[in-house]
Amino acid sequence: MGISGYRIDISDYDGRVTALRGGVAVAESDAVKILRETRLPNYHYFPKQAVDPELLAPSSHRTFCPFKGTATYWHLDLPEGRVENAVWSYETPLDESAEIGGYLGFMG
C-alpha cells in the first residue's frame, strides 16, 4: 500500500517465532505475520491463541493510526510484575492492514 510515499507491507513469516519478555516466552507461533511500515521497525504479529490469556489484562489505552486504525491495548502480567500497555491489536483494522486484524503485537 502506498499513500504519499508511505508504505505498509504485511506478509506471512516463514518459521517459528517466540516473543520473549524478561526471559519469559509470552507468545510462540509458526503462523506469525510481519508488518513492514515506512519509517518504523518491522513488527511481528501473533495469532491470539499463541498467547496465554492469563498473561493479558485489558487496558483502557487506545491509539489511532491512519493506516491501520484504532489499536486496543493489554497489560502483560509477568512473574516480575505488570508491563503496562505492552500488547496491542487492531481488532477492526482499516482495509490496508486487514491481514493483521485480531493479531497481537508486542512492545520491544
Secondary structure, DSSP 8 states (H G I E B T S, - for coil): -EETTEEEEEEE-SS-EEEEETTEEEEEESS-EEEEETTS--EEEE-GGGB-GGGEEEEEEEEEETTTEEEEEEEEEETTEEEEEEEEE-SS--GGGGGGTT-EEE--
